[in-house]
Amino acid sequence: MENEEKKLEYYTIKPTLKQFYGVKVNEDTTFDDKTDDGCVIQHFEDLTLTSEIKRKIEPSDNYPYEVEETSKSVVKMPSGTILVWTTEEGWVLPQYEMINLTGLEKEIEEVKQVYKDSIV
């Protein structure tokens, strides 16, 4: 084992390849949507996302409290912002930078070029 030569390689943190339904908004984007349970109703116009939430959580064995949530949020965003759809919250601003498959392929090719002449 001592005489074996170690082969060093570059490693990348494995990305999730899960796809999300999404839209890149601009000045012309408009929509009205609601979640399947009807608890979240959303309107998008003039680069502004308005979300109204009305939901009630009943007590259960795991959570012994009754909760009523009523809220409204208004988010003004720049053109080019990506929104993704979630079944529980409707359209949301993703927590992470998002990229489509074409962009991902381009980035992978760029990384390959950077390291193509590497001795590692």
N, C-alpha and C positions, 0 to 999 in steps of 0.2 A: 504494500500500500504506500510505503514511503517513496518508492521510486516512480510511482505513477504520476504523469504530468496532469496538472489540473487544467481543464478547459474552461476558460472564463467566457461568459456570454452576457449580453445585455438582456435585462428582464424589464417588463412593463407591468404595472398594476393592471390586472385583468379588468377590463371595463364590463359593465353590464350591457348586454346587447338587447335588453328588453325595449320594445318599441312602444311609444305612447302616441295616442291620437292627439294631434296638435294643429295649431294654426299660427302663422306669422302674421300679425295684424299690421294694417296700414290705415291711412286716412279714409279709405273707402270701405273698410270692414264694418259690417253691421250684423248683429245676430241677436236672437232671443232664444234662450234655452232654459231647461230646468232638469234637475236630476230625476231619475225614474221614480223616486219616492215623493217628488214634488216639494221637498223641504227647502231646496235651494233654487231660486229663480234669478236668472241673470239677463242683463241687457248690455250690449256693447254697441257704442256709437261715438263718433268723434274721439277715437282713441281713449275712451273711458269705459271701464268695466264696472257696472253697478250690480252688486249681489245682495239679495235679500234672503235671509235665512230664518225659517220658522220651523222649529222641530221640538218634539217632546220625547224625552227618554223616560220610559216607565221603570219602576224598581224591578230588580231581578235578584236571583240568588247571588250573583257576582257583584251587583252594584245596587245597594239598597236605597238609592235616592231617586226621587222624581225630579227631573230637570226640564225646564222649559227655556229654550233659547230663541231669542228674537233679536236679529241684528241686521244692519245695513252697512255695506262698505262701498266706497266709491274710489276707484283707483284710476288715475290718469297716467298713461304710459306713452313712451316714445314709439314712433313708427318702427317696425321691425322687431318688436317684442314678441317672443314666442309664448303662447298659452298652451297648456296641456289639459286634457279632459280627465277627470277622475269621477268615478261613479258616486262617491260620497259627497264631494265638494263642488262638482261642476268644473268650470274653467278656472284654472289656478296658474299663478306664476310659479314655474318650477323652481325647486330649491337649488338645482344644479344647472350649469350651462348645458344647453341641449344642442344636438347636431343631427342632421338627417344622414341617411346612408351615403349619399353622394359626398357630403362633406367629410364623413368619416373615412371613406376610401381615399380621398385627397390627402387627409392628414396622415394616414398610414403610409402612403407613397412618399410624402415629405420626410417622414421619420426614416424610412428606408434609405433615402438619398443622403440624409445627414450621416448615417452610420455605415454606408456602403464601403467606405475605404478604411474602416476601423480595423485595427489588428486584433481586437477582442472578439 
